[in-house]
């Protein structure tokens, strides 16, 4: 289990919500509804009086944290050698393209692709212009 939480690997620390903020309270509500084993449709419904975009942002960050944890548990088994192509089965190959190093869609190994993807998502989540930390500011960016 130590190797799963090795900081030198692809595992990233969870993005935290500041205690005492409305986002923290929304996060607690989201966790409570998901942990209660409720119907998923009911669990993600907007609580009364809450901003929809703030609620969505909380779930996006939560989803990132969960995917990051899951990927961290399998990253030692999906290596450059064992997973030389990022694919979705035999019919689909995913290629990476960005504004920096990979200007054209480029075939990468699954670990390379996932590292770039997780880094990109983390940058988006930490971008105050996209996900401001002050409650109520998100509506103008996502709406």
C-alpha positions as CSV (number, residue, x, y, z in Angstrom):
1,X,0.0,0.0,0.0
2,X,3.0,2.3,0.6
3,X,3.7,2.4,-3.2
4,X,0.2,3.7,-3.9
5,X,0.7,6.8,-1.8
6,X,4.3,7.5,-2.9
7,X,4.5,11.3,-3.7
8,X,7.0,10.6,-6.5
9,X,4.4,8.6,-8.4
10,X,1.4,10.0,-10.2
11,X,-0.8,10.1,-7.1
12,X,-1.6,13.7,-6.2
13,X,-2.9,15.0,-2.9
14,X,-6.6,15.7,-2.6
15,X,-7.8,19.2,-3.4
16,X,-9.2,20.5,-0.1
17,X,-12.0,22.9,0.6
18,X,-11.3,25.6,3.2
19,X,-13.2,24.8,6.4
20,X,-15.7,27.4,7.3
21,X,-16.4,28.3,3.6
22,X,-19.7,27.6,1.8
23,X,-17.8,25.4,-0.6
24,X,-16.7,23.3,2.4
25,X,-20.3,23.0,3.6
26,X,-21.4,22.0,0.1
27,X,-18.7,19.4,0.0
28,X,-19.9,18.0,3.3
29,X,-23.5,17.8,1.9
30,X,-22.2,16.1,-1.2
31,X,-20.2,13.5,0.8
32,X,-23.1,12.9,3.2
33,X,-25.5,12.2,0.3
34,X,-23.1,9.9,-1.5
35,X,-22.1,8.1,1.6
36,X,-25.8,7.5,2.5
37,X,-26.1,5.1,-0.5
38,X,-28.9,7.2,-2.0
39,X,-29.9,7.1,-5.6
40,X,-27.2,8.9,-7.6
41,X,-29.8,11.2,-9.2
42,X,-31.1,12.3,-5.8
43,X,-27.5,12.6,-4.4
44,X,-26.4,15.2,-7.0
45,X,-29.6,17.3,-6.9
46,X,-28.9,21.0,-6.1
47,X,-29.7,21.6,-2.4
48,X,-32.3,24.4,-1.9
49,X,-30.8,27.9,-1.8
50,X,-27.4,26.9,-3.2
51,X,-25.7,28.2,-6.4
52,X,-25.8,25.6,-9.1
53,X,-22.3,26.4,-10.4
54,X,-20.8,26.2,-6.9
55,X,-22.5,22.8,-6.5
56,X,-21.2,21.6,-9.9
57,X,-17.6,22.8,-9.0
58,X,-17.7,20.8,-5.7
59,X,-18.6,17.6,-7.6
60,X,-16.0,18.2,-10.3
61,X,-13.2,18.5,-7.7
62,X,-14.6,15.5,-5.8
63,X,-14.7,13.5,-9.0
64,X,-11.1,14.5,-9.8
65,X,-10.0,13.4,-6.3
66,X,-11.7,10.0,-6.7
67,X,-10.3,9.4,-10.1
68,X,-6.9,10.4,-8.9
69,X,-7.1,7.9,-6.1
70,X,-8.2,5.1,-8.4
71,X,-5.5,5.8,-10.9
72,X,-2.9,5.9,-8.1
73,X,-3.8,2.4,-7.2
74,X,-3.3,1.0,-10.7
75,X,-0.4,3.1,-12.0
76,X,2.3,0.6,-10.9
77,X,0.6,-2.1,-13.0
78,X,0.1,0.1,-16.1
79,X,3.7,0.9,-17.2
80,X,5.2,2.1,-20.5
81,X,5.9,-1.6,-21.3
82,X,2.5,-3.1,-20.3
83,X,0.4,-0.2,-21.5
84,X,2.2,1.3,-24.6
85,X,-0.9,2.8,-26.0
86,X,-3.7,4.9,-24.4
87,X,-6.7,3.1,-25.7
88,X,-10.4,2.5,-25.0
89,X,-10.3,-1.1,-26.2
90,X,-9.1,-2.5,-29.5
91,X,-11.1,0.0,-31.6
92,X,-10.1,3.3,-30.0
93,X,-6.8,5.0,-29.4
94,X,-6.6,8.3,-27.5
95,X,-4.0,10.8,-28.7
96,X,-2.8,13.8,-26.7
97,X,-2.8,17.4,-28.1
98,X,-2.1,20.6,-26.2
99,X,-0.8,24.1,-26.9
100,X,2.7,23.5,-25.7
101,X,4.6,20.3,-26.6
102,X,2.1,18.3,-28.5
103,X,0.6,20.6,-31.1
104,X,-0.7,17.6,-33.2
105,X,-2.6,14.6,-31.8
106,X,0.2,12.3,-30.6
107,X,0.1,8.7,-29.6
108,X,1.4,8.2,-26.1
109,X,1.7,5.4,-23.6
110,X,-1.2,5.2,-21.1
111,X,1.0,6.4,-18.2
112,X,2.3,9.4,-20.2
113,X,-1.3,10.3,-21.4
114,X,-2.7,10.0,-17.9
115,X,0.1,12.1,-16.3
116,X,-0.6,14.8,-18.9
117,X,-4.3,14.6,-18.4
118,X,-4.2,14.7,-14.6
119,X,-1.8,17.6,-14.7
120,X,-4.1,19.5,-17.1
121,X,-7.2,18.8,-15.0
122,X,-5.3,20.0,-11.9
123,X,-4.3,23.2,-13.6
124,X,-8.0,23.8,-14.6
125,X,-9.3,23.2,-11.1
126,X,-6.7,25.5,-9.6
127,X,-7.4,28.3,-12.1
128,X,-9.3,31.0,-10.2
129,X,-10.8,32.3,-13.4
130,X,-12.5,28.9,-14.0
131,X,-13.0,27.7,-10.4
132,X,-13.0,30.8,-8.1
133,X,-12.8,29.9,-4.4
134,X,-15.2,32.6,-3.4
135,X,-18.8,31.4,-3.4
136,X,-21.1,32.9,-5.9
137,X,-18.3,34.0,-8.3
138,X,-18.5,30.8,-10.3
139,X,-21.8,31.7,-11.9
140,X,-20.2,34.2,-14.2
141,X,-17.6,31.8,-15.4
142,X,-19.7,28.7,-16.0
143,X,-23.1,30.2,-16.7
